[in-house]
């Protein structure tokens, strides 16, 4: 499991759903993993009908502009935003959905390697992720200053 520390960067257009500030390499890892996952699921869906459930609208995923999402529509929507140059930071409300997609992707590749979905090639199983709020440590000097500050 990959633990991803975040802090809120700004409120954007919705103060109840601020954007997250995370390590750019970890953000790239998530985008790249989700994009490969979407590509592989789409490629295998014609031959393996059991994947169609990933395209079924599911109340687990948040509502998009066009209505409810499926696992694949949410995942591809994240990537579309990134690759079309829009604001690509993850938001507070997306955390649980991204964690779920990464969990599904990890299971997909684990099972795919066991069942031979990718032919003789084994695919790298991606990490699951867990977002945790970054703890900000304040120096003792700053703590002292804040305590001595007149109210």
Helices and strands as residue ranges (DSSP letters): E 2-8, E 20-21, H 24-45, G 49-55, H 71-83, G 92-94, H 95-115, E 129-133, H 140-148
